[in-house]
Amino acid sequence: AAGLARPRLVTAPVLRRRLASTHSHDEHHHEEHHGEPQDAVAYPKEDFSSPIWRRFALVGLVAVGFYKFAPSPDDDNYVSRLIAHYATPQEVWQRLTLQHLLLAVQVSDDSLLVADAQRAPVHRYRYPQCLEMASAHLQPVGMRVDFSGVVAK
């Protein structure tokens, strides 16, 4: 099992084969790369006429136009009426918030009850075997107590 956990070392013949296989060249491919000059790559012109800058300017103009010509919040228009129609009334949110608050208080009270819980006290007797030493048959008349109404806790 210990031999399986160790990594295997790559042997020299495998490395030689791998290195030998990476050095093969195709003559046609070799001439293609060395035939063209290094500076023949054409880069795009760097200025503000690219499509991204045109889109940015257009979005900026639309935003400024909307801000300038949009109706004020106190105006009664179809957009504000549509939003008011589909918006949830404030009373619903207040009721949900109050319900969440009551549930959070109940959870915190339960967690405090569990955190503050203590074991019931146990009364230890010095000689508990003496409770079983008395005979139940040798009791005089009137000395026996009726335990039928006692509920053990």
Sequence and secondary structure as in RCSB ss.txt:
>XXXX:A:sequence
AAGLARPRLVTAPVLRRRLASTHSHDEHHHEEHHGEPQDAVAYPKEDFSSPIWRRFALVGLVAVGFYKFAPSPDD
DNYVSRLIAHYATPQEVWQRLTLQHLLLAVQVSDDSLLVADAQRAPVHRYRYPQCLEMASAHLQPVGMRVDFSGV
VAK
>XXXX:A:secstr
 HHHHS     HHHHHHHHHHHT   HHHHHHHHHS GGG      STTSHHHHHHHHHHHHHHHHHHHS  TTS
  HHHHHHHHHS  HHHHHHHHHHHHHHHHHHHHHHHHHHT         S GGGGGSS SSS  TT     TT 
   
